[in-house]
Amino acid sequence: MRRTLTALLLASVAVAGAGPACASSPAGAGGRFDRPQAGFAEPDAVLRPGSPREAGLDPAPIDAALRRVAAWTEVTPGREHPMYAGAVALLAHDGVVVRQDAYGHEVRYADGRGTELPPGEQEPMRPDTIFDVASITKLFTSIAVLQQVEDGDVGLDEPVARYLPEFGSHGKGSITVRQLLTHTSGLQAEVRLWKLPPEERIPHVMALTPEHPPGTSYEYSDPNMITLGVLVSRVAGEPLDQVVRQRITGPLGMVDTGYNPPASKRHRIAATEFQADPPRGVVRGEVHDENAWSLGGVAGEAGIFSTAHDLAVLGQALLNGGGYGDARLLDEDSVERMLTDFNGAFPGNAHGLGFELDQRWYMAGLSGPASAGHTGYTGTSLVLDPRSRSVVVLLTNRVHPSREWGSNNEARQAIAQGMAESMAVRPSRGAQQWSAPATAPAELTTWELGPVAGPVQVSFDAFVDTQRDGDGADPLIVETSADGGASWRPVRVTARGDGAPEGPQQGLAGAGHRAWWEVEGFADARPGERLLLRWRYAPDARYTGRGVQVDGIEVADRDRTLLDGELEPGAFTAEGWRLTER
C-alpha cells in the first residue's frame, strides 16, 4: 500500500489523473514523466544495477548529457579552463542504477595557477572516488536533528536556546530549530572562524547578532547549520561525527561516507583547491571548507566525504519514506517534512527541513513542488524526484585547482535534464504528438484553412513544462494570420488541467505539474477569409524544463471542421517540432 507524501503531491496527481493523458493510476508508471507517482516507494527497496531500457527510459538523452559532462573535463568553447578536473555521475530510476560513470581526474594540478602534474602523477577519476561533498553535509545534520525530534529530545518549534543556552544572547532567544533548518533565522550567511583562535570559534557563532528579525527573511546561512551541529552533539552527548556514523551512515551501509576520512582511503579521494590563505597547498583528504577545517573537520555545515553510490543510497532511503532494506533512517512523517515547503512567504526559496525544493537552476526538467536537492561548493549535487522515483548524483572537484575557475551549474542542469528527457510523455490521443525541444525555438504552422464562416474555434491538448512567470516564462503561443503569414495575431486561449493558468492567456507557461492540459480559444476572422494557424515556442537560454508537446489539434468554424490534426498530420509545416511517440 502506498503512503502519502504531501497533500500537495496527492492533490496534483489526482488532478493530473483527470486530464486527457493521465486517466489511469500511477501504478506501473516507471519511465513516464506524465504520470507522477504519489507517496513513497516501498520502504525496503534497495538499489540494484541495470540499464535505462530496463527501467523504461530512453538512453539517448542520458548518453547525450553524460557526453557533455565528460567534455567539460577539458577546455570547451567559451571557457578558458576545464569546468572541473573530473566528475562521477550516477542516475537511478525506480530503484535501478541506470548509469554510473567517471570522467577526468581525481588529481590533475600542482598549484592554484593550473600547472598540470606530469602524466604519471595525475590520477584518474573512478566510479568509487570519494568526494568532499561540502554543503550536502547539511542534509546529514538535518536528518540527525529530525531523528532527535522523533526521539522527543528536540522540538522543532522550541527555541534553540533551550538546548544551547549560550545561543540565546544578542536577540536570538526566539529563534527556533525549524527556522535554522529552513534558513529563516535571520542569521548572516557566513562567518570566518579560521581567522579566530580555536577557543573562540564556536562561542563566536553562539554570540552572533541576527541581521533580520527571525522568520522575516530567507538567508542561506552556514551559521544556521553550524549551530545545529552543535545542538545535535549537545543533545546526544556525543560528537557529531559519531552521531552521523551510528545513526545514519552505519545503518545504511554507507561505508565510504563520513568526516575526516582515514589516510588509507586518501588514494581514492578527489583533490580540491590549492589554498594559499590559509596556507594549505593542494587540499586532499581534508575538508575544503575553511570553517569546518578550523573546527577539526567536523561541522554541521560541511565536512562529509562520500561517493556517488553512497549518496544514491541515502537518496533512495528518503524516496522510500525513510527505510532502506532492513534499516530505518526516519519515520515517513519526518521525510515528508524534509520534502514539504515551509518557506511559502519567500517565493523562489522553497525549503523543507534540510532540503532545497523546486530549484530549476540545477534540477532543470526534474524540478517541481516535491523535487528536493542540495548542492555543495566543491561542485557536488544531489537531486531527488519523488514523482518519478529518480535520484541524480553529480560529484565534481570543480575547485581543483581554484574556485576562481567558475561554476559547474551547467553540468548540474545537463544531467538532471538528461534524466527528465529520458522519461516519456505519451501522446494524449493516438500514437503520435508534436514535440518541441526544451531549449530551441520551434514553429508549427497549418496549411491555409478556409474560406471560413466567421470566428474559428481552436482546441488542442498541451503538455507544457518550461518556466513559471517569476523565472522568466517561456510560453507556448498560438497565433493566426489572414494575409498568408505576413503578419500574425495572438489567439487568447484557456487551459484546463493541473497547474494550468487561470483565465484566458496570450501564452501558456508552467512547470512542475506534469499533466496534459485541455486548451481552447477563438481566432477572430471575417467570413470568407483564409487563415493560417501556428504554435510557436521560443525558449530563452535560462533554466530548462521537459519541453512542450501538442496533440489532438482541431480547428472548426460554425459550419464545419476545418482541420483534424489526428487525421491530417501532413497539414502542418514544422520547424523545430517533430512527430514523436514519447
C-alpha positions in Angstrom: 0.0 0.0 0.0 1.4 3.4 -1.0 1.7 6.0 1.7 1.1 9.8 1.4 4.0 12.1 0.6 2.4 15.5 0.9 -1.1 16.8 0.4 0.1 18.9 -2.5 1.6 15.9 -4.3 -1.6 13.8 -3.8 -3.8 16.7 -5.0 -1.7 17.3 -8.1 -1.6 13.7 -9.0 -5.4 13.4 -8.6 -6.0 16.4 -10.8 -3.5 15.1 -13.3 -5.4 11.8 -13.5 -8.4 13.7 -14.7 -6.6 15.1 -17.8 -6.6 13.5 -21.2 -3.3 11.7 -20.8 -3.5 10.6 -17.2 -6.7 8.8 -16.8 -5.1 5.7 -15.3 -3.5 5.1 -11.9 0.2 6.0 -11.4 0.9 2.3 -10.8 3.3 1.0 -13.4 4.3 4.5 -14.3 8.0 3.7 -14.5 9.7 5.7 -17.2 6.7 8.1 -17.5 7.2 11.8 -16.9 3.5 12.5 -17.4 2.3 10.0 -14.8 3.7 11.4 -11.5 3.6 8.9 -8.7 2.1 9.6 -5.3 3.6 8.6 -1.9 6.8 6.9 -1.2 8.4 3.8 -2.8 8.4 0.6 -0.9 10.3 1.1 2.4 12.6 -1.9 1.9 13.6 -1.1 -1.7 17.3 -1.1 -2.4 19.3 0.0 -5.4 20.2 -2.6 -8.0 22.3 -2.3 -11.2 20.5 -2.2 -14.5 20.1 -0.2 -17.8 18.0 2.7 -18.9 15.8 0.4 -21.1 15.3 -2.0 -18.2 13.9 1.0 -16.2 11.7 2.1 -19.1 13.9 5.1 -20.0 15.2 6.3 -23.4 19.0 6.1 -23.1 19.7 8.7 -25.7 19.1 11.8 -23.6 21.2 10.3 -20.7 24.0 9.5 -23.1 23.9 13.0 -24.6 24.0 14.6 -21.1 26.9 12.4 -20.0 28.9 13.2 -23.1 28.6 16.9 -22.1 29.7 16.0 -18.5 32.7 14.2 -19.9 33.6 17.1 -22.3 33.7 19.6 -19.5 36.8 17.9 -18.0 38.7 19.7 -20.8 38.5 23.2 -22.3 35.3 23.7 -24.3 34.3 26.7 -26.5 33.6 29.8 -24.4 35.6 28.6 -21.4 39.2 29.4 -20.5 39.6 26.4 -18.3 38.0 23.0 -17.9 34.8 23.2 -15.8 36.3 20.6 -13.4 39.2 18.2 -13.3 36.9 15.2 -13.0 33.4 14.0 -12.3 31.4 11.0 -11.3 27.7 10.8 -12.3 25.1 8.4 -11.1 21.4 8.2 -12.2 18.9 5.9 -10.7 15.2 5.4 -11.5 12.7 3.2 -9.8 15.5 1.7 -7.8 17.6 0.8 -10.8 21.0 2.4 -11.1 20.8 3.0 -14.9 24.2 4.7 -15.2 27.3 5.3 -13.1 30.3 6.8 -14.9 33.6 8.5 -14.1 35.4 11.1 -16.2 38.7 13.1 -15.9 41.0 13.1 -12.9 40.9 12.9 -9.1 44.2 14.8 -9.1 45.5 16.8 -12.1 47.1 20.1 -11.0 50.1 21.0 -8.9 49.2 24.6 -7.9 46.5 27.2 -8.0 47.6 28.5 -11.4 46.6 25.3 -13.1 50.1 23.8 -13.7 49.5 20.2 -14.7 51.3 17.5 -12.9 53.3 15.1 -15.1 51.0 12.5 -16.7 52.4 9.8 -14.4 51.5 11.7 -11.3 47.9 12.5 -12.4 45.3 10.2 -11.0 42.2 9.2 -13.0 38.7 9.6 -11.6 36.9 6.3 -10.8 33.3 5.3 -10.0 34.1 4.9 -6.3 36.1 8.1 -5.9 35.4 9.8 -2.6 34.5 13.5 -2.7 34.3 16.3 -0.2 30.6 16.9 -0.7 30.7 20.3 1.1 27.2 21.7 1.8 25.5 18.3 1.1 26.7 17.8 4.7 23.8 19.9 5.8 21.4 17.1 4.8 23.1 14.7 7.3 22.9 17.3 10.0 19.2 17.9 9.2 18.5 14.1 9.4 20.3 13.9 12.7 18.1 16.8 14.1 14.9 15.1 12.9 16.0 11.8 14.5 16.2 13.7 17.8 12.8 15.2 17.1 11.4 11.7 16.6 13.0 10.6 19.9 11.3 13.5 21.7 14.6 15.1 22.6 14.2 18.2 20.4 11.2 20.2 19.5 11.0 21.8 16.0 9.3 24.9 17.3 11.2 25.2 20.5 13.8 28.0 20.9 17.3 26.8 20.1 18.4 28.4 23.4 16.5 25.7 25.2 19.2 23.3 24.2 22.1 25.7 23.8 21.5 28.4 26.4 24.5 30.4 25.2 22.9 30.8 21.8 20.1 32.9 23.3 22.2 36.1 23.5 22.0 39.2 21.3 18.4 38.8 20.2 18.5 35.1 19.3 16.3 33.9 22.2 13.2 33.3 20.0 15.0 31.6 17.0 13.6 28.1 16.7 15.0 24.8 15.4 12.7 24.9 12.4 14.0 28.4 11.5 17.6 27.2 11.5 16.6 24.2 9.2 14.7 26.5 6.8 17.3 29.3 6.8 14.8 31.8 8.1 16.5 32.6 11.4 17.8 36.0 10.3 21.4 35.0 10.9 24.1 36.1 8.5 25.2 34.0 5.6 28.9 33.4 6.5 31.4 33.5 9.3 35.2 33.3 9.1 36.0 31.1 12.0 39.5 30.1 10.8 40.6 33.7 11.4 39.8 33.3 15.2 41.7 31.4 17.9 40.3 27.9 18.3 38.7 28.5 21.7 36.7 31.4 20.2 35.2 29.8 17.2 32.0 28.2 18.4 31.5 30.9 21.0 31.6 33.4 18.2 28.8 31.6 16.4 26.8 31.4 19.6 27.2 35.2 20.1 26.2 36.3 16.6 23.5 39.0 16.3 20.8 38.4 13.7 20.8 40.6 10.7 17.0 40.4 10.4 14.2 39.5 12.8 13.6 35.8 12.9 11.1 34.5 10.4 11.0 37.6 8.3 13.5 36.7 5.6 15.4 33.9 3.9 19.2 33.8 4.0 21.1 30.7 3.2 23.4 30.6 6.3 26.3 28.4 7.3 25.9 29.6 10.9 22.4 28.1 11.0 23.9 24.6 10.3 27.0 25.0 12.4 24.6 25.8 15.3 22.5 22.7 14.6 25.6 20.5 14.5 26.5 21.8 18.0 22.9 21.2 19.1 22.9 17.6 17.8 26.2 16.9 19.7 25.0 18.5 22.9 21.7 16.7 23.0 23.3 13.3 22.1 26.2 13.8 24.5 28.5 12.6 21.7 30.5 14.3 18.9 28.6 15.0 15.7 30.7 12.6 13.6 29.9 9.7 15.9 26.1 10.5 15.8 26.2 10.6 12.0 28.1 7.3 11.9 26.0 5.5 14.4 22.6 6.7 13.2 22.9 7.4 9.5 25.9 6.0 7.6 26.3 2.9 9.6 22.7 1.6 9.4 22.6 2.4 5.7 25.9 0.7 4.9 27.4 3.9 3.6 31.0 2.6 4.2 32.7 5.4 2.3 30.8 8.3 4.0 31.8 10.3 7.0 34.0 13.1 8.4 37.8 13.0 8.3 38.4 10.0 6.1 41.3 7.8 7.1 44.7 8.0 5.4 44.1 4.5 4.0 41.5 6.0 1.6 43.4 9.1 0.5 44.3 7.5 -2.8 40.6 7.4 -3.6 39.8 11.0 -2.7 39.4 13.7 -5.2 41.7 16.7 -4.7 40.1 20.1 -4.2 41.7 23.6 -4.1 45.2 24.8 -3.8 44.8 27.1 -0.8 47.2 29.9 0.0 45.1 31.6 2.7 45.1 29.6 4.9 48.3 28.1 3.5 47.3 24.5 3.0 48.6 23.8 -0.5 46.6 21.3 -2.6 43.8 20.0 -0.3 43.2 16.3 -0.5 41.6 14.1 2.2 40.9 17.1 4.4 37.8 19.2 4.2 38.0 22.1 1.8 35.6 24.4 3.7 37.8 26.6 5.9 35.2 26.9 8.8 34.8 23.1 9.0 38.6 22.7 8.7 39.1 25.1 11.6 36.7 23.0 13.7 38.7 19.9 13.3 36.9 18.7 10.1 33.6 18.1 11.8 30.8 20.7 11.5 27.1 20.9 10.7 27.5 22.8 7.5 30.4 20.9 5.8 32.9 18.1 6.3 31.3 15.0 5.0 33.1 12.9 2.4 31.1 10.4 0.3 30.8 8.6 -3.0 28.1 8.7 -5.7 26.8 5.3 -4.7 26.6 6.1 -1.0 24.7 9.3 -1.7 22.3 7.4 -4.0 21.6 5.0 -1.1 20.7 8.0 1.1 18.5 9.4 -1.7 16.7 6.1 -2.2 16.1 5.7 1.6 14.3 9.1 1.5 12.3 8.2 -1.6 11.3 5.1 0.3 10.0 7.2 3.2 13.0 6.7 5.4 13.6 3.0 5.1 16.3 1.1 3.1 16.4 -2.7 3.2 16.3 -3.6 6.9 17.3 -0.1 8.1 15.0 2.6 9.2 16.5 6.1 8.9 13.5 8.3 9.7 9.7 7.9 10.0 7.6 8.8 7.0 6.3 12.0 8.7 9.9 13.2 9.1 10.8 12.6 5.5 7.6 14.3 4.5 8.7 17.4 6.5 12.0 17.3 4.6 10.1 17.4 1.3 7.5 20.0 2.3 7.9 23.7 1.6 7.9 25.8 4.8 9.0 29.0 3.0 5.9 29.9 1.1 6.4 33.5 2.3 9.7 33.7 0.4 9.0 32.8 -3.3 11.9 31.2 -5.1 13.4 29.9 -1.8 11.3 26.8 -1.3 12.8 24.8 1.5 11.9 21.7 3.5 13.6 20.8 6.8 17.0 20.4 5.3 16.3 20.1 1.5 16.0 22.8 -1.1 12.9 22.3 -3.1 11.9 23.0 -6.7 15.2 24.8 -7.8 15.1 24.8 -11.6 18.6 26.3 -11.8 20.1 23.0 -11.0 17.2 20.5 -11.1 16.3 21.6 -14.7 13.5 19.4 -16.0 13.2 17.3 -12.8 12.1 20.4 -10.8 8.7 20.5 -9.3 7.0 21.2 -5.9 8.2 18.0 -4.4 11.6 17.8 -6.1 14.4 18.0 -3.5 18.1 18.5 -3.6 21.2 20.2 -2.4 24.5 21.4 -3.9 28.0 21.7 -2.5 30.5 24.4 -3.1 33.2 21.9 -4.2 31.0 21.1 -7.3 28.6 18.4 -5.9 24.8 18.0 -6.2 22.1 15.5 -5.2 18.6 15.7 -6.7 15.6 13.6 -5.7 12.4 13.5 -7.7 9.8 11.6 -5.7 7.2 11.9 -8.5 9.3 9.8 -10.8 11.3 7.9 -8.2 14.6 9.2 -9.5 17.9 10.0 -8.0 20.6 12.1 -9.7 24.1 12.5 -8.3 26.8 14.6 -9.8 30.1 14.8 -7.9 32.9 17.0 -9.3 36.0 18.6 -8.0 35.3 21.9 -9.7 37.5 23.9 -7.2 40.6 21.9 -8.2 42.8 23.8 -8.6 40.9 27.1 -8.0 37.5 28.2 -7.0 38.0 31.1 -9.4 37.7 28.8 -12.4 34.0 29.1 -12.2 30.7 27.3 -11.7 29.6 23.8 -12.7 25.9 24.7 -12.7 25.6 24.0 -16.4 26.7 20.4 -15.8 24.2 20.1 -12.9 21.4 21.2 -15.2 22.5 18.9 -18.0 22.5 15.7 -16.1 19.1 16.5 -14.4 17.7 17.4 -17.8 19.0 14.2 -19.3 17.1 12.2 -16.7 13.9 14.2 -17.3 14.1 13.8 -21.1 14.7 10.1 -20.8 11.2 9.7 -19.4 8.3 9.5 -21.7 5.5 11.9 -22.2 3.0 9.8 -24.1 0.5 11.3 -26.7 -2.8 12.3 -25.2 -4.5 11.0 -28.4 -3.5 8.5 -31.0 0.1 7.2 -31.5 2.0 10.4 -32.1 2.3 14.0 -30.8 4.1 17.2 -31.9 7.1 17.7 -29.6 9.2 20.9 -29.3 12.7 20.7 -27.8 13.3 22.2 -24.4 16.0 24.7 -25.5 15.4 25.7 -29.1 12.8 27.8 -30.9 10.1 25.9 -32.8 7.1 26.8 -35.1 4.3 24.5 -36.2 2.1 26.1 -38.9 -1.0 24.7 -40.6 -1.8 24.8 -44.2 -4.2 27.6 -45.3 -7.7 27.0 -43.9 -11.0 28.2 -45.3 -12.6 30.2 -46.5 -14.1 30.4 -43.0 -17.6 31.2 -41.9 -16.6 33.7 -39.2 -14.7 33.2 -36.0 -12.7 30.0 -35.7 -12.5 27.7 -32.6 -9.1 26.1 -31.9 -8.8 23.2 -29.5 -5.8 21.0 -28.6 -4.1 19.3 -25.8 -0.8 20.7 -24.5 1.9 19.4 -22.1 3.9 22.4 -21.0 6.9 22.2 -18.8 9.0 25.3 -19.2 9.3 28.0 -16.6 7.0 30.0 -14.4 6.4 33.7 -14.8 8.7 34.5 -12.0 11.5 32.6 -13.6 11.1 34.4 -17.0 8.5 32.2 -18.6 8.9 30.6 -22.0 5.3 30.5 -23.2 3.7 28.4 -25.9 1.9 30.9 -28.1 -0.9 30.3 -30.7 -1.2 32.8 -33.5 -3.3 33.4 -36.6 -2.6 35.1 -39.9 -5.1 36.2 -42.6 -2.5 37.5 -45.0 -0.5 34.4 -45.8 1.9 34.8 -42.9 2.9 38.4 -43.5 1.6 39.3 -40.0 0.4 37.4 -37.0 -2.1 38.0 -34.2 -2.2 36.1 -30.9 -5.1 33.8 -30.1 -6.1 34.0 -26.5 -6.6 30.5 -25.1 -7.9 29.0 -21.9 -6.4 25.8 -20.4 -7.9 23.3 -18.0 -5.9 20.8 -16.0 -3.5 20.6 -13.1 -1.2 23.6 -12.9 -2.9 25.4 -15.8 -3.0 29.3 -15.6 -6.4 30.7 -14.8 -8.5 32.5 -17.4 -7.7 33.5 -21.0 -4.0 33.7 -21.8 -1.9 35.0 -24.7 0.7 32.3 -24.0 0.8 29.1 -21.9 3.6 28.6 -19.4 4.0 26.4 -16.4 6.3 23.9 -14.7 6.2 21.1 -12.2 2.6 19.9 -12.7 3.4 17.1 -15.2 -0.1 17.0 -16.7 -1.7 17.5 -20.1 -4.0 20.5 -20.4 -7.1 20.7 -22.5 -6.9 24.1 -24.3 -9.3 26.0 -26.5 -9.6 29.5 -27.9 -11.2 31.6 -30.6 -9.5 33.3 -33.5 -11.3 36.4 -34.9 -12.0 36.1 -38.6 -14.3 37.6 -41.2 -16.5 35.3 -43.3 -14.6 34.3 -46.5 -11.1 34.8 -45.0 -8.4 32.1 -45.3 -6.4 31.6 -42.2 -3.0 30.1 -41.1 -2.5 29.0 -37.5 0.8 28.4 -35.8 2.0 27.1 -32.5 5.2 29.0 -31.5 7.6 28.2 -28.7 10.7 30.3 -28.2 12.7 29.4 -25.0 15.5 31.5 -23.7 18.9 30.2 -22.6 18.0 30.0 -18.9 16.7 27.1 -16.8 15.4 24.3 -19.0 12.3 22.2 -18.5 10.9 19.0 -20.0 9.7 21.0 -23.0 6.4 21.3 -24.9 4.1 18.7 -26.6 0.9 19.4 -28.5 -1.7 16.9 -29.6 -5.3 16.5 -30.7 -5.4 19.7 -32.7 -8.9 20.6 -34.0 -10.0 23.7 -35.9 -13.6 24.5 -36.7 -15.8 27.4 -37.7 -19.6 27.5 -37.0 -20.3 25.3 -40.0 -17.6 22.6 -40.2 -14.3 21.1 -39.1 -11.5 22.8 -40.9 -8.7 20.7 -39.6 -8.4 17.4 -37.6 -4.7 17.1 -36.8 -5.0 13.5 -35.8 -6.3 12.6 -39.3 -4.1 15.1 -41.2 -0.6 15.3 -39.8 0.6 16.4 -43.3 -1.4 19.6 -42.9 1.4 21.2 -40.9 4.8 22.7 -41.7 7.1 22.0 -38.8 10.3 24.0 -37.9 11.8 22.6 -34.8 8.8 20.5 -33.9 8.7 16.8 -34.7 6.2 13.9 -34.5 7.1 11.6 -31.7 5.7 8.7 -29.7 7.1 9.9 -26.4 
